[in-house]
Amino acid sequence: MEASGEKQFVIKGEQKKFDTAEHVEQALESQGHAKQLNLSQAESLTLSGNSYGFEACEFVAQQLARQDTPFLSRIDFSNIFVSRLRAELPRSL
């Protein structure tokens, strides 16, 4: 998605709870993306507005680690642990 000339990759904030990689993949597909994150041309990544559990965070981290992201300069992780127990956070981070 492009806005203001910037190439953005956004998983829409719909207050959903993503516990597994499959949950993230389903959200990507429902928003017209491939099951895998394609960030090769993205300048920003927005994940805010949904709640991510450990497995979902691990999936996102693996996707970021596997790709060359030379243009990526901003990532919005705000409010990604809403409704999560404090004990879940260290593993997810």
Secondary structure, 3 states (H helix, E strand, C coil): CEECCEEEEECCCCCCEECCHHHHHHHHHHCCCCCCCCCCCCCEEECCCCEECHHHHHHHHHHHHHCCCCCCCEEECCCCCCCCCHHHHHHHC
